[in-house]
Amino acid sequence: MMRPSKRHRLEKKERQLKRRPRKRVDPLLGRRLIEEQKPRYALLAGAVVAMAGAMIWTIVALATSFSFQWLAIGIGAACGFAVGHFGRAVDRRFARMSAYFCILACVCGELLVAYALQLEIWLLYSGNSLTLLVVFLLAGAVTAYLCTFAWLSRAQKQALWDERYKRGGEPPGASES
């Protein structure tokens, strides 16, 4: 069976888009979302979740005598959701904050494990496992960054996009050329 031509596929896509008109979004919704952000609540929620994540990291590592680096991704998701939800986050600074809290929680968890075992932190890891820890810390930070905006609905994201980039009906930089 032959594959349809590119022109045919594009025409089909255009017909589909014409059938489903875009829903109208409240023009003031984006401005209202930006004004309703709560940085103090985000900071408090991120700190509480980071402390809880560090405790969970320590308890799991001590109970199993093994460090589960996969916990970094779960802690990152928890930090991202908490900062996003309680801070009503729509700016990237909240996402960076949640990523920092994730890294802080995991590092504090490792330090608590080393303290509980009365070891130097460098004795817990060989070269390969330290590399693995760093990789999972970065994965947890990216997860936290992405989960910060999970509380937003599609209409809210569209309103924010319209507020930030389509003020005059054209994207930024279009009138400069």
C-alpha positions in Angstrom: 0.0 0.0 0.0 1.4 3.4 -1.0 1.9 6.2 1.4 -0.2 9.3 0.7 1.7 12.3 -0.6 2.9 15.1 1.6 0.5 17.5 0.0 -2.5 15.2 0.6 -1.5 14.8 4.2 -1.2 18.5 4.7 -4.6 19.1 3.1 -6.2 16.5 5.3 -4.7 18.2 8.4 -6.0 21.6 7.3 -9.5 20.1 6.8 -9.3 18.6 10.3 -8.3 21.9 11.8 -11.1 23.8 10.1 -13.6 21.4 11.5 -12.5 22.0 15.1 -12.5 25.7 15.8 -10.2 26.9 18.6 -12.0 27.6 21.8 -12.1 31.2 22.9 -10.0 31.9 26.0 -10.7 34.7 28.5 -8.3 37.4 27.5 -7.8 38.4 31.2 -7.1 34.9 32.4 -3.4 35.0 31.6 -2.9 38.3 33.4 -4.9 37.0 36.4 -2.8 33.9 36.5 0.5 35.9 36.5 -0.8 38.2 39.3 -2.0 35.3 41.5 1.4 33.7 41.9 2.5 33.1 45.5 6.2 32.8 45.9 6.2 32.5 49.6 3.8 29.6 49.6 5.9 28.0 46.9 9.1 28.4 48.9 7.4 26.9 52.0 5.9 24.0 50.2 9.1 23.2 48.4 11.1 23.3 51.7 8.6 21.0 53.4 8.6 18.5 50.5 12.4 18.6 50.3 12.8 17.8 54.0 10.3 15.0 53.7 12.1 13.7 50.6 15.5 13.8 52.4 14.0 11.8 55.2 12.4 9.3 52.9 15.8 9.0 51.0 17.6 8.3 54.3 15.0 5.8 55.6 15.0 3.8 52.4 18.8 3.8 52.2 19.2 2.7 55.8 16.4 0.1 55.7 17.6 -1.6 52.5 21.4 -1.0 52.9 21.3 0.2 49.3 20.8 3.7 47.9 17.9 3.9 45.4 18.8 6.7 43.1 15.4 6.3 41.4 14.0 8.1 44.4 15.5 11.3 43.0 12.9 11.3 40.2 10.0 10.8 42.7 11.3 13.5 44.9 11.6 15.8 41.9 8.0 15.1 40.9 6.8 15.8 44.5 8.8 19.1 44.7 7.6 20.2 41.3 3.9 19.5 42.1 4.1 21.1 45.5 5.8 24.3 44.3 3.5 24.5 41.3 0.3 23.9 43.1 0.8 25.9 46.3 2.7 28.7 44.6 0.2 28.9 41.7 3.3 28.8 39.5 3.4 30.1 35.9 6.9 31.5 35.7 10.1 29.7 35.1 11.6 30.9 38.4 9.2 28.5 40.2 10.4 25.6 38.1 14.0 26.4 38.9 13.1 26.7 42.6 11.6 23.2 42.5 14.6 21.8 40.7 16.9 23.3 43.4 14.7 21.8 46.1 15.0 18.4 44.5 18.7 18.5 44.4 18.9 19.8 47.9 16.7 17.0 49.2 18.7 14.3 47.6 22.0 15.6 48.7 20.8 16.1 52.2 19.4 12.6 52.2 22.9 11.3 51.2 24.5 13.4 53.9 22.1 12.0 56.5 22.9 8.5 55.4 26.6 9.2 55.8 26.0 10.7 59.2 23.9 7.8 60.3 26.5 5.3 59.2 29.3 7.5 60.6 31.2 7.4 57.3 32.8 9.9 55.0 30.4 10.7 52.2 32.9 9.7 49.6 33.2 6.2 51.1 29.6 5.5 50.1 30.3 5.6 46.4 32.7 4.3 43.9 33.3 6.1 40.7 30.5 4.5 38.7 27.8 4.8 41.4 28.7 8.4 41.9 28.2 9.1 38.2 24.9 7.2 38.4 23.8 9.4 41.4 24.6 12.6 39.5 22.7 11.4 36.5 19.6 10.6 38.6 20.0 14.0 40.4 19.8 15.7 37.1 16.9 13.5 36.0 15.1 14.5 39.3 15.8 18.2 38.7 14.3 18.0 35.1 11.3 16.1 36.5 10.8 18.8 39.1 11.1 21.5 36.4 8.5 19.9 34.2 6.1 18.9 37.0 5.9 22.5 38.2 3.4 23.4 35.5 1.3 20.2 35.6 -1.5 21.9 37.6 -2.3 24.2 34.6 -5.2 23.3 32.3 -4.9 23.6 28.6 -7.0 26.8 28.6 -4.8 28.4 31.2 -1.7 27.5 29.2 -3.3 29.0 26.1 -4.2 32.2 28.0 -0.6 32.5 29.3 0.8 32.0 25.8 -1.6 34.7 24.5 -0.6 37.0 27.3 3.1 36.6 26.9 3.6 36.2 23.1 0.6 37.3 21.1 -0.2 40.7 22.5 -0.6 42.3 19.1 -1.7 39.2 17.3 1.8 38.4 16.1 4.7 36.5 17.8 7.6 38.4 19.2 10.2 39.5 16.7 7.8 39.3 13.7 7.5 43.1 13.4 11.3 43.7 13.6 12.1 42.2 10.2 
